[in-house]
Amino acid sequence: MIDRIIKREHDEIAAFDLYSPIIETYIQEVKFNQVTGAVPKSDYYFLGQADFRGRLKVHSIASHSRKGSPMWSFEPAGFLQMIYIDRGQFDKAHYKLNYSKREFLGEVRCIRFEVSPTPNARGRRFVGDIWVEDQDYTVVRISGIYTPAIDFSLKTFEDEYYLHFESWRTNVKSGLWLPSYVYSQELHRPTLFGNPSYKSSTHLWGYKLKQSSREEELNRVLVESANPIKDEATQHDRAPLEAQREWRHEAEHNVLDLLEQNGLLAPAGDVDKLLNTVVNNLEVTNNVDEQIDLRCRVLLTNSLEMFSIGNTLVLSRGLIDVVPNEETLAALIAHAMADAMLPKPNQDQYGFSDILRLSPTEVLKRLSFDEGKIESAQNNEKAMELLKKSPYASNLGNAGLFLKQLHSQAKELRQLISPLLSSRDKMPFAVTPLVPYLTRYVEVSAAQSDTNVAIASNP
């Protein structure tokens, strides 16, 4: 069994090298309070594209990437390293595995092993536990630290500090588990130069970025509908106002397509439908013009952000996760709706597709959906008008408490509040461990599909 576990881990490591996922790390430096315990002191944020070629690297996507103080710094690639037990030498010569017990992680039955270096193993080695699923013997969870915890690097001529971490993998297809989440913290290890106590969460996604998602469409036929094709040959040219709307619609779709292609925007799904229900509640009670087709999409980052592009309201995953109730969500969506109703001539430029020919590392640095102070004040006024006529009018006090908490921690959590694409405020939250509910990947047969019929053509 040990030999199979080691072989599967080598296969997994080789599979990682085929991808260039998005990696996002949010760090909160903490201080200790006698009453409340560990509380945020400052924060750091990294968003980039992982590069597994040779030495691990993270190519920054976000424009702001403050790393620490003159005495110490966080290294984004160090958090990427936490997806491995040992990238180069996980074998019997360097490690011993001792059976611990069997347990379930979500729906997946696993075998837990204690891992430690062999007596003759030298250099940096992993010490901790691993969880191995019991069908293919793939490692799905890693928890521990690399030792020695402090090591002098001959490459950088600096001390490198290794940190406790817990890493999880997700079953994305049959026989393949890819890293999806890492939690790390150090709260009680003082050092000579005052390295910080901190908590961090790292998410990885967008594993298909290396593969062409557009070219594969040339090799399949999509049957959209059984309805006859409408002949538009007899239609007249667009009226000026209609043509302007069409151009802005084109700009909107160009931006959304770019964000989705680069793994930053989630494909339309069930979460969008829930958000659109709130939008519909606000529209109906305010008699919003039916020609304004407002809808929501989800930004995949954990930074807490909200902006509009055309008629699309974009809310980040992090924002949705920390909003405590529907009335607070409605207050935020009302502000985004007000923003979407204002004309934005500066967004019209995105109708030219050549402007958006950007690499993944350029997207967030080149796109901007800022609202100025005047526009922000107008949006606040319009949002209150929408909310007063809505079903949420009687519970807006809850939203006010949440926004008050935002401003109380704005100084300590600057990176969380610093926008990636907009200038709007975002909600603070405390970094806490996440325990994913693991499931096995299930192939969906053609008979189960109730949407488009895809017929693959043989080249």
Number of C-alpha atoms within 10 A of each C-alpha: 7 15 11 12 18 18 16 18 23 18 13 19 19 13 13 18 13 15 20 22 25 28 26 28 23 20 26 26 24 21 15 13 9 6 6 7 9 17 16 21 17 20 23 20 23 24 28 23 23 23 20 19 11 7 7 13 18 23 17 22 22 20 15 16 15 13 16 16 10 6 8 16 13 18 14 24 17 16 23 23 14 28 24 18 26 19 13 9 14 19 19 13 12 18 20 16 18 13 12 14 11 15 14 14 18 13 10 17 17 23 19 22 20 17 22 18 22 15 10 8 13 11 10 16 21 21 20 18 21 23 25 22 21 13 10 12 21 26 25 22 26 26 22 20 21 20 18 15 14 14 14 11 10 8 6 8 8 11 13 18 16 18 18 16 22 23 22 24 21 19 18 15 12 10 14 17 20 22 24 20 25 25 25 23 20 18 14 9 10 11 9 5 8 10 18 22 19 22 23 23 22 23 23 24 20 21 19 16 17 12 12 10 10 9 9 10 12 9 13 14 13 11 11 10 10 6 6 6 7 6 7 7 6 6 7 7 8 11 9 9 9 11 12 13 15 14 17 23 18 18 22 20 18 17 20 19 14 19 18 17 19 20 20 21 22 20 16 12 10 9 14 17 14 11 21 18 14 21 20 14 14 25 21 13 14 15 10 15 9 9 6 12 11 20 19 24 23 24 24 22 25 21 26 26 26 27 23 26 21 25 20 20 24 21 25 22 21 20 22 20 11 14 17 12 12 15 22 21 17 26 23 19 25 26 24 27 26 21 25 20 16 12 11 14 8 9 17 18 13 20 19 13 13 8 12 19 11 15 11 21 18 15 21 19 16 13 17 17 18 16 17 11 10 8 14 17 12 15 22 18 13 17 22 17 14 24 22 15 16 19 14 18 15 12 12 16 12 15 19 14 11 16 17 12 13 18 15 11 17 18 13 18 25 16 23 25 23 19 21 25 19 17 19 19 17 24 23 26 20 15 19 12 15 12 12 14 11 18 14 16 14 10 9 8 7 9 7 8 10 7 9 11 15 15 11 13 9 6 4
